[in-house]
C-alpha cells in the first residue's frame, strides 16, 4: 500500500477528517463528498451544462458553425442526432448559453407531441426571448411580433405550416444573429404531426438569411425516416452531426468533473473513490453513453457505501454489473422481455410498416412515423463483465 492510499484511509476512515466533518461509514462523506454527484443524469440548466460539459471532436465542428452564424457569415439548418443520453440536449443548451453570452437572439423549445402545441410553445418562447433581449417596449415591439403572437391560437387543421415557417424565419432574420434550438424532434411520433412540422422547418430553412442557425436534436433513426418521408427537407439540412460515444479518457474526465463539484477535501486523486480501471469498466458497460455511465457510477458509489469499500475498483464495479444482470433476468417479463428495475431498458427499432391500430370506441390511430432507433444495451452480458481483482475493504 503506498503513502497516498494510507493518506486516503486515514482521511476517510470513520471518525473526523481534517476539515472538521464527522465521517460516518454509511454516508457520502466517507469518500470526501458532500452528496451523490451522479443523481442528476442530465444537465438541464445552463450552469450545469457549462460546468460538466466534456468536449468531443464534433464540438469543434459545431463551434465553427456557430461562429460563422454569429459573425453573420453563414446560415444553417443543422441536426444533432444520437440515442437517449448521448448529449443532444446538452449541446443545444450550450448553444443557447453561448448565444446569450454573445448578445445574440436565442430561442430554445422542447418539441411537443403535436405540431400545433409546438408552434404555440414557439410563439411564447419567441416573445420571452424578445423580452429578455429588450426588444419589447411599452407601446411597441419588433415587426414580427404580431404574426408570431398569432401562432398561439393555431388549431389542428386550421393553419398553414408554410406561412408559420415564413413568419418564424422573418422573426429570426430581423433578430439576427439568432439561434432557434429545437430539442427532441422525435416527440412528434405520429406521421401527420411529423410531416406537418417538417413543412414548417422546410419553409424556415428556405427563408432564413446569413446570421441564423436552426439547430435540431433528434434520435438518429427517427431523423433518417423523417428525411425519407420528406425528401425536400433533406436537401435543406446543411449538416447532420452524429454524437459518438465517450472514449475512456472522456469518461474519466466526465466523472472527475462530477466528483469535483461535491468534494469536501481538496488535493485528492480526481477519480477518488473510483480507480481508473473501475471507470474504464463502467464506460465499457455503458458503451460510451454519458447518461448510462452516470447511472452505473451512481449504482457503484452507493454499493461502495453500503459495503464499506475503501475504493470503488473493478471488483466493486463487477459486483454492481452482475447484480444488475441478475436482477434484470429475475424480473423480465416472459412475454415482453422488459426489465422493470435498474436502468431503464433501451428503445428498440420496430419494423417501419404502414398500418393502423384500431382504438376502443374511435377511429384507427395513425402509426408512428418511426420507432425509436437502436441504442446500446443498458446492461452488459456476463461475457463482457470485467475480470475480478482482489479488493480491499474498509
PEHUBEL-V562978 format. One record per backbone hydrogen bond with DSSP energy under -0.5 kcal/mol. NH is the residue of the N-H (numbers start at 0). CO is the residue of the C=O. E is the energy in kcal/mol with one decimal. If there is no record, write none. Layout:
# PEHUBEL-V562978
NH,CO,E / NH,CO,E
This chain:
# PEHUBEL-V562978
5,1,-1.9 / 6,2,-2.2 / 7,3,-2.1 / 8,4,-2.5 / 9,5,-2.4 / 10,6,-2.2 / 11,7,-2.5 / 12,8,-1.1 / 14,22,-1.5 / 16,20,-1.9 / 19,16,-2.0 / 22,14,-3.8 / 22,20,-0.5 / 23,21,-0.6 / 26,23,-1.2 / 29,26,-1.6 / 30,27,-1.7 / 31,28,-1.2 / 32,27,-1.6 / 33,261,-2.7 / 36,34,-0.5 / 38,35,-0.8 / 40,38,-1.0 / 43,41,-1.0 / 48,44,-2.2 / 49,45,-2.3 / 50,46,-1.9 / 51,47,-2.8 / 52,48,-1.4 / 54,52,-0.5 / 58,55,-1.0 / 59,55,-0.6 / 59,56,-1.2 / 60,56,-0.9 / 61,57,-2.3 / 62,58,-2.4 / 63,59,-2.0 / 64,60,-2.1 / 65,61,-2.7 / 66,62,-2.8 / 67,63,-2.2 / 68,64,-1.7 / 69,65,-2.9 / 70,66,-2.0 / 71,68,-2.1 / 72,67,-3.1 / 73,67,-1.1 / 75,211,-1.9 / 77,75,-0.5 / 77,213,-2.9 / 78,238,-2.6 / 79,215,-3.6 / 80,78,-0.6 / 80,240,-2.7 / 81,217,-1.4 / 85,82,-1.7 / 90,86,-1.6 / 91,87,-1.8 / 92,88,-2.6 / 93,89,-2.2 / 94,90,-2.1 / 95,91,-2.1 / 96,92,-2.3 / 97,93,-2.8 / 98,94,-2.4 / 99,95,-2.0 / 100,96,-2.2 / 101,97,-1.6 / 102,99,-1.4 / 103,98,-3.2 / 104,174,-0.5 / 104,176,-2.4 / 106,178,-2.4 / 108,180,-2.6 / 110,108,-0.6 / 110,182,-2.8 / 117,113,-2.0 / 118,114,-2.3 / 119,115,-2.4 / 120,116,-2.5 / 121,117,-2.3 / 122,118,-2.3 / 123,119,-1.9 / 124,120,-2.5 / 125,121,-2.8 / 126,122,-2.0 / 127,123,-2.5 / 128,124,-2.4 / 129,125,-2.4 / 130,126,-2.3 / 131,127,-2.4 / 132,128,-1.8 / 133,130,-1.2 / 134,129,-3.0 / 135,129,-0.7 / 136,134,-0.6 / 136,139,-2.5 / 144,141,-1.6 / 147,143,-2.0 / 148,144,-2.9 / 149,145,-1.6 / 150,147,-1.2 / 151,148,-1.8 / 152,149,-1.6 / 153,150,-1.3 / 157,154,-2.0 / 160,158,-0.7 / 163,159,-2.4 / 164,160,-2.4 / 165,161,-2.1 / 166,162,-2.4 / 167,163,-2.2 / 168,164,-2.4 / 169,165,-2.4 / 170,166,-1.7 / 171,167,-2.0 / 172,168,-2.8 / 173,169,-2.5 / 174,170,-1.1 / 175,172,-1.1 / 176,210,-0.7 / 177,210,-2.7 / 178,104,-2.6 / 179,212,-2.8 / 180,106,-3.3 / 181,179,-0.6 / 181,214,-2.8 / 182,108,-2.7 / 182,180,-0.7 / 184,216,-3.0 / 186,183,-1.9 / 187,184,-2.0 / 188,186,-2.0 / 190,366,-0.9 / 193,189,-2.6 / 194,190,-2.6 / 195,191,-1.9 / 196,192,-2.2 / 197,193,-2.1 / 198,194,-1.3 / 199,195,-1.1 / 200,196,-2.4 / 201,197,-2.5 / 202,198,-2.2 / 203,199,-2.3 / 204,200,-2.7 / 205,201,-1.8 / 206,202,-1.7 / 207,203,-2.3 / 210,73,-3.1 / 211,208,-0.9 / 212,177,-2.3 / 213,75,-2.7 / 214,179,-2.8 / 214,212,-0.6 / 215,77,-2.8 / 216,181,-2.8 / 217,79,-2.1 / 222,218,-2.3 / 223,219,-2.4 / 224,220,-1.9 / 225,221,-2.4 / 226,222,-2.3 / 227,223,-1.8 / 228,224,-2.1 / 229,225,-1.7 / 232,229,-1.0 / 233,229,-1.2 / 234,230,-1.1 / 235,232,-1.6 / 236,232,-0.9 / 237,76,-2.1 / 237,235,-0.6 / 238,76,-1.2 / 240,78,-3.4 / 240,238,-0.5 / 241,239,-0.6 / 242,80,-2.8 / 242,240,-0.5 / 245,287,-2.7 / 250,246,-2.4 / 251,247,-2.3 / 252,248,-2.1 / 253,249,-2.3 / 254,250,-2.2 / 255,251,-2.4 / 256,252,-2.2 / 257,253,-2.0 / 258,254,-2.8 / 259,255,-2.3 / 260,256,-1.4 / 261,258,-1.5 / 262,259,-1.3 / 263,31,-3.2 / 264,31,-0.8 / 271,268,-1.6 / 273,270,-2.5 / 274,311,-2.1 / 278,274,-1.8 / 279,275,-2.3 / 280,276,-2.1 / 281,277,-2.4 / 282,278,-2.7 / 283,279,-2.1 / 284,280,-2.3 / 285,281,-2.2 / 286,282,-0.6 / 286,283,-0.7 / 287,282,-2.0 / 288,285,-1.7 / 289,287,-0.6 / 290,84,-1.7 / 292,288,-2.5 / 293,289,-2.2 / 294,290,-2.0 / 295,291,-2.6 / 296,292,-2.4 / 297,293,-2.1 / 298,294,-1.9 / 299,295,-2.6 / 300,296,-2.5 / 301,297,-2.1 / 302,298,-2.3 / 303,299,-2.4 / 304,300,-1.9 / 305,301,-2.7 / 306,302,-2.2 / 307,304,-1.0 / 308,303,-2.4 / 309,391,-0.9 / 310,391,-0.6 / 311,272,-3.0 / 312,310,-1.0 / 316,312,-2.3 / 317,313,-2.6 / 318,314,-2.1 / 319,315,-2.0 / 320,316,-2.6 / 321,317,-2.9 / 322,318,-2.1 / 323,319,-2.1 / 324,320,-2.5 / 325,321,-2.9 / 326,322,-2.7 / 327,323,-2.5 / 328,324,-2.2 / 329,325,-2.0 / 330,326,-1.3 / 331,327,-0.5 / 331,328,-0.6 / 332,337,-1.3 / 336,332,-2.6 / 352,350,-1.7 / 354,352,-0.8 / 356,364,-1.3 / 357,355,-0.6 / 361,358,-1.5 / 364,356,-2.2 / 368,188,-3.2 / 374,346,-0.6 / 383,380,-1.6 / 384,381,-1.0 / 393,307,-1.9
